[in-house]
Each structure stands twice: as structure tokens, then as C-alpha cells.
Amino acid sequence: MTYEEQLEAVKKHGSNINLINNPSEEACLIAVKYNGYFIQYIKNPSKEMCLIAVKESGFAIQFIKNPSEVVCLIAVKHNGGYIRYIKNPSEAVCIIAVKKYGHYIQHIKNPSEAVCIEAVRENVFAIQHIKNPSEAVCIEAVRENGHVIRYINNPSEELCLIAVKQNISYRRYIKFSKKVQKYFISQDVNNIFFIPLYKLSSELRKKYNYLFNMHKAGIL
């Protein structure tokens, strides 16, 4: 196929690049301008072709081997979900992706603390996809919505307090440390009955023993 024939073919439809052996650079450029998706039919595309392809369609990133930082950034700016097609994305690329939608962190291996924080800021429930989140990440999430403490293994005393101060019903997901118990009871002395007896500190058990006696007697 002559040079002119190549150009005519891809101008008719970019996918025709797949039918051309050893296409010229200009033919390739026309094809990816037509639709970035067609970069999959080009062997060893140039940097320029890659840039044009992802600018036209971020989805093209999945067909680019070892994409440059710029190409990756353009792709995730199109759609943060395209982070799943990028191996070892930089922190900058990851942050842009999770700012689009926090749950995209599930496609990132070993995200940095900064990336995790941005993810839960965008959507607190993204913490479900973070393995062993740091205390800072957990605090960011729980301050925004205490309900997410249910997704945190072994939450710290500080986290438990933040959660129950927002909504007392979150008690079902927390650990009743002595400090948390005291806060819980300070809000309403009858809250003591929501604390499992085996978890209640001996100090509080003695202090409020009269309540248990009244409860047994049917007075409460």
C-alpha cells in the first residue's frame, strides 16, 4: 500500500490502520486522532502518538506499554478509574484518580498515606478498600462519618470516642475502654445497660451497682 493509499484508508476510518503493514507515522497519527482506541493496532507507538491517543480517549492507556507520567496523568484526568490499567502509578497520578472517586483506591497497590487520606476525603467509605489504614487516615474518615468505624479493625480509643460522640448508636462497633465507658455513661446514666457487663470496669460497676439492683428489682 502506498503512502497516499495509507492516508486515504485511515481518513475513511481510523480502524483501517489495522489493515496496513508498516504504516507511516502520519497514518498512525491520523488513526489515533480519529479514535485513541486504535493505538492498540500500532506497534511501538511514538510519545506523540501516545499523547494524542489518551487526549482523545483516556481508555487508550490500557494499550500503552510503559506510559510516561504525562500520559498517565492525562488518562486519569479523563476518568480516575483508568488507574487500574497503570502499573506502579506515581503518587500524583494516584491522588488525581482518588479525588475523582475515592473507591478507585481499590485498584492501587500499597497506596501512600497521602493517597489514602485523599480517598476518604472524597468518600469515607473508601476506607473499606484500605488495608491497615494509618491512625491519621482513620481519624479523617471517622470525623467525617462515625459509621465507618465498623470497617476499622481494632479502632483506637480516640476513634471510638469520635464515633460515639457523633452518634451513640455506633457503640455496637467500638471497644469499651474505661474512658469510652465513662463518656458513654456521662451522656445518660442508663447507657450503662448497653455496655456488656463483662466489659464494664470494676470501678464503674461498684459506682453504679445500685442501678443494677434497681433493675433486678424491677424498679427500672
N, C-alpha and C positions, 0 to 999 in steps of 0.2 A: 504493500500500500504506500503510495507516495505521500509526501509531506502534506500536500494540498488535500489529498483524499482523507488523510487522518483528521485534519481540521474540520473538514466538511462533515465527517461522520460524528465527531463529538459535539459539533454545533447543533446537529439534529437531535442528539440525545447523549448526555454525558456518559450514560452506561455503556455506550459503544466503545469506550476506552478498553473494555474487557475483551473486545474482539480484535484489538490491534497488537501485533507483535512489535516489541521495541518501540513504543510510542514516543514521539518527540516531547520535549519538555513543555512546549506550548500547548500541545494536545492534552497533556496531563493537567496543565493549569486550567484550561477551559473546562475540562471534566469536573474538577473539584469545585470550580466556581459554580458550575451547574448544580452540583449537589456534593457536599463534603463527604457523604457516604461512599462515593465512588473511589475514594482514596484506597479502599481495600483492594482494588484491582491494579494498583500501581506498585511495582517493586522498587524498593529503596527510594521513596519519595523525598524530595528536597525539603529543606527547612521552610522555604517559601510555600511549597505545596501543603505542608502540614498546617501552617498558619492559616492559609486560605480555607482549607478544609474545615478546621474547627471553628473558624469565624462563621462559616456558612452553616455548620451543624456541629454542635459540641459532641454529639453522639459519635462523630468520626474518631474521637480519641481512642476508642477501643481497637481501631485498626492500625494505630501508630505505635511502632516499637520504640521504646526509649524516648518518649516525647520530652521536649525541652520544658523548662519551668514555665516559660511564657505560654506554650501550647496548653499545658495543664491548667494554668490559671484561666485562660480563655474558655476552656471546656467547662470547668465547674462554675464559672460565672453564668454560662448558659443554663446549666442545671447541676446543682450540687450532687445529685445522685450519680453523676458520671465519675465520681471519685472511686467508684467500685472497679473501674477499668484502669486505674492508675496504680502501678506498683511503686511502693515506697514514696508516696507523695510527700512533699515538703510540708512543714507546719503551716506555712502561709496558704498553701493550697487546701489543706485540711480545714483551716479556720473559715475560709470562704465557703466551703461546702457545708459545714455545720451551721453557719449563720443563715444559710438558705433554709435548712431544715435540720433541727438537732438530731433527729433519728438517723441521719446519714452517718453518724459516728459508728454505727454497727458495721460499716464497710471499711473502717480504718483499723489497722492492726497497731496495737500499742500506742494509742493516741497520747499526746503530751497533756500535762495538766491544763495548759492554756486552751488546748482544743476541747478538752472535756468541759471546762468552765463555759466556753462559748456555746457548746452544745446544750447544756442545761439552761443557759440563759435564754436560748431560743425556744426550748421545750423541756421543761423539767423532767418529763417522763423519759427523756433520752437516757437518764441515769440507769435505766434497765439494761442498756446495752454496754455499760462501762464496767469492766472487771476491776474489782478492788479500787473503787474511786477514792481519791485522797479526801482528807477531812475538809479541805477547802472546797472541793467540788460538792461534797455532801451538804455543807453548810449553805452554799449558793442555791442548791436545789430545794432544801427543806425550808429555807427562809421564804422562798417563792411560793412553795406549796408543801405544807407539812405532811400531806398524804403520801408523798413519795418515800417517806421513811420506811414504808413497808417493803421497799425494794433494796434497802441497805442492810447488809449483814452486820450484826453486832454494832449497832449505832452507839456513838459515844454519849455520855451523859448530857453534854451540851446539845447534841442533836435531839435527844429525847425531850429536853426542856423546850427547845424551839418549837417542836412539833405540838406538844400538848398545850403550849401557851396559845397556839393558833386555834386549836380545836381539841377539846378534852376527849373527843371520841377516838382520837388517834392513839389512845392509851393501849389499844389492843396490839399495836405494832412495836411497842417500846419495852425497854428494860426498866424495871422499877428500882432504880438505885435509891439510896436513902434521901438524897437531895430531891430527886424527882417525886418520891413519895410525899415529902414534906410540902412541896409545891402543890401537888395534886390535892392534898387534904386541906391546904390553906384556902383553896378556891371554894370548897364545900366540905365540911367535916364528914358528910355522908359518903363522900367519894372513897372513903376508906374501905367500903364494902366492895369496891371494884378492884381492889388490889388483892391478888391471891394471898391468902393468909400465910402460906409458907414463904412468901417473898417479903412480907411485912417485917420491918426491923423490930427487934425486941423492945427498943425504946418506945416506938410508936404503939406497939401492941400493949405495953403497960399503960401508956398515957391515955389510950382510948379504950381500955378494957371495959369501961362502963358502957360504952356503946354496944359492944358485943353482948354484954349481959342483958342490956335492954332489948336487943334484937331477939335474943333467945327467949326472953320473957314475953315476947310479942308486943312490946310497947312501941317498937319502931316498925 
